[in-house]
């Protein structure tokens, strides 16, 4: 089986690229997730992943000669990220063929088993190694029985009214009210408004009457017409 470092080295040797190991590890994780969920029968949340802290000697799940599928997939993603659509299509065709070949071999070798003993042990070991934090022992000790006992002591039905009562008491006591803040700074004066211009923006009553009188004076009175 190929190691993580061997896969990264093969990728850079076959297809020199500008992508760092972080990007290529992300694509290797995508490939491993497809293998685990589609072929090995692993639940998505139980899939192993790799990051910058993962030992480069870590063995990948797919054995030789099928492990070339890792190289095909990451090269395809490099092509896709570089907008090399033609190269991407060729690389994905090679990857899909290699993945199908491995899937058929796995089914012939393992039948309906979810995973080989070695693969299952490797997945469990990787999951356990990555499940480390300061309160791991406390969290791992929380069993279904303990959770049920806690729920029985403080039921949601009893907790809701108690919380509401405590909140109301805090509001009534003024605990949520702070002191008056300092006045804010005076804002800048606003821009002056537009001053209307007579004859342009409005007409006065005298203006209107003058217009009416001018129109009436211009009308013929009938004396100029003869029949």
Secondary structure, DSSP 8 states (H G I E B T S, - for coil): --BHHHHHHHHHHHS--S--HHHHHHHHHHHHHHHHHHTS---GGG-----TTS-TT-B-SS-TTTTHHHHHHHHHHHHHHTT-HHHHHHHHHHHHHHHHHHHHHHHHHHTT-SS-HHHHHHHHHHHHHH---TTHHHHHT--HHHHHHHHHHS-HHHHHHHHHHHHHHHHHHTTT---------------------BTTTB--HHHHHHHHHHHHHHS--STT---
